[in-house]
Amino acid sequence: MHIRAEDYFNLFHVASPHPTVHVFGKEDEFYAYGRDGFGNKPMEEYYVDPLVLVHEQGHQFPTAQPRAKQIYDRVAAEIWRHCGR
């Protein structure tokens, strides 16, 4: 989520090392909001090494193949990578 209040922008000069996965659907009515940085910087710039995945559907995890399987597989791989297996 973007930092919305300008009073708090200065608290986020250092990117967070916490792993994150961002899944964006291009047909989502909030896609531009999620991608444009809400007048500040893009959401993923708040993190050291974010994984950003984009699909052609709306505000949900995708269901259209083959992209849906690619995204689900990648998200699962990231969870296993960070949580151990």
Summary of the structure (lengths in Angstrom):
residues: 85
radius of gyration: 14.3
end to end distance: 28.6
largest distance: 42.6
contacts: 184
relative contact order: 0.20
helix: 40%
strand: 14%
